Amino acid sequence: MFWNIPNILTVLRISLIPVFVSIFYLPHDIFALGIQPTHTLNLIAASVFGLAAFTDWLDGYWARKYNQTSAFGAFLDPVADKLMVAAALIVLVEFDRVGAVVSLIIIGREIAISALREWMASIGKSSNVAVAMIGKIKTAAQMLAILLLLYFDHIGSFNTALVGTLLIYVAAILTLISMTYYLRAAWPIIKDSYQ
């Protein structure tokens, strides 16, 4: 089934990407009625990203619970996730909230592991690089970090910028660890295929 709930949620997530990116480029005069227009932009962008991240969890939950998996969903869901993370990181680099090196590590890993999974699937060995717990922890840290860095303003005494920055470094470290994990899992097959 092509237009099931998980696929609709995935398409919604992709459509939210240009929305949260473009929010930062809106003229601040639109929010002139507010006392802090930058805060309003941060809040809206973070809320849209949060909604997109929630649809990521929800489409996976729905697909498993109601057995609505499809080949299209299996292809599109990870693409949507990577587009969402890459777009957010590029915006955060431009607004000097994340370093370019950290963003390159995270985006580079996503591209490398996606290519590895694609290749492993083409030779019937996709189970060797199935999602591991380290990858799930990395994703959770990365999504929370991006959300906090998009918001960027204090919540009372809670410093979202500082916590988001610390979490994005944790996510970058976990990114390297998880990439090593997947490459080690695939290495025997890679080695055999070139002998």
N, C-alpha and C positions, 0 to 999 in steps of 0.2 A: 504494500500500500504506500503510495507516494505521499499523499497529503494526510498523514496521520499527525497526531498532536506533537510528538517529539520533533518531526521534521518542520512543522510550522514554527515551533519554538526556536529551532536552529536558524531558520530563515529570519525570524524576528530578531534574533541576536545579531545576525549579520547586518540587518537594516538599522540597528541601533548604533553601529560603529560610526558612520558618518554623522549621526546626531550628536554623540558625546564629543567627537572631535571638533565639529563646527561650533559648538557652544563656546569654546575658548576664543573663537575668532569673531564672535558677535560684537557689534559696537557696544561699548560700556554704557552709552546713553540710553539704551533700551531699558537698562535697570536703574536709571537716574532717580526713580522714585524711592529706590532702596537706599539706605544709608551707606551700605558697603557693596557697590556693584561687583567687585572682584569676588567677594565672599559668595554672592548670589550665583555667579558663574561657576565657582568651585562646587557649590552645593548641588546645582543642577547637573553638572557634568558627572560628579561622583554618584549621584542618584541614578542617572541613566546607565552608567557603568555597572553599578550595583544590581540594577534590574537585569542587565545583560548577563552578568555572572550568575544570578539566580536562575535564569532560563537555562544556563548550562547545566546546573545541578538538576533542575526540574525535568529537562528532556531525557536525561539519563535515567532518572528515577522512574519516570512514566514508561519509558521504553522497556525497562526491566520488569516493572510491576504488571503491565498490561500486555507484555510480549509484543510490543509494536516496533521491533527492530527491523531495519531494512538496509539493503546495500547502499542506497542513497544516503541514508542517515549515518551509516558507518563511515562513509567518505566525507560528508559535509560537516559533521560535528567537530572533528579535530581541526578542519580547515577554519571553521568559524572561531574556534578558541584561539588559534594562532593569529588570525587576523585581528581579533579583539586585543590580545596582549601586545602585538607589534604596534598597532595604531596607538594604544595608550602609552606605550614606552616612548614612541617617537614624539608624541605631544609633550610628555614629561621631560624629555631631553631638551626640546625646544624652549620650554619654560624654565629650564635650569633647575628642575626638581629631582632629576636622576642623571647620573653620569653616563656618558656615551659608552664607556667600556662595559659597564654593568648591562646596559641595554643590548650591546652587541653580543655579550656572553649568552644572555637569555634568548634573544632572537636567533642567534647562530645555532644554539643547541636545538631549538625547536625545528629549524630547517634540517639540521643534520639527522636528528632522530626520526623525523617524518620520512626523510629519504631512506633511512635504514629500514624503517618499518615497511615502507612500500616495496623495497627490494626483497626483504625477508618474506613478505606476503606473496610476491611473484614466484618465489621458489618453494612455497608451501611450508614455510618455517615461521610464520607470524607469531606462534605461541612462544617462541624463544625470546621475543621482545615485547611480550604483553605488558600492560601497565603494572608497575610494581608500587609498593607502598611508598618508597622514597619519592617516586614521581608524583604521587598524590599529595604528599606533604609539601613538596616543592610547589605544586600548583596552588595549594591553599595559602602558603606564605606569600607567593607572588601576587595572587588576586587581592589578598588583604592589603599588601603593601601598595599596590597600584591604587586601590580604593582610597587609602589614607593619603597618598600623595596627590591624588586628584582633588581631594577635599582641602588638604593642606592647612586649614585654619585650626586654631586651638578649639577644643571642646571643653570648656571650663579650664581646668588645669592640665588636661590631657593634651600633650603636644603631638598632634597627628603627623606633622612633618618629620619630627625626630623618630618616632616609632615606625613610620612608613619607610624612612631611609634605612633604619636598622634592619627592618624586615626584607627590604629589597636586596640588601647585602647577604642576608641569610638565604634568600631565594637564589641569588647568584651562586653561592657556595653549593647549595643543594642541587642547582642546575648542573654544575660540573660533576658532582658526585653521582647524580642519576645518569648523566651521559656516560660516565665511566662504567657504571653498572650495566647499562644497555649494550655498550660496545664490548664489554667482557663477555656478556651472554651470547652475543652474536659472533665473537671472534673465531671460535672453532669452525663455524660454517663459512665465514669469510675466508679463513685460511684454506679450508678444503676446496673451496670453489676456485682458488687460484693455483692449485697444485696440479 
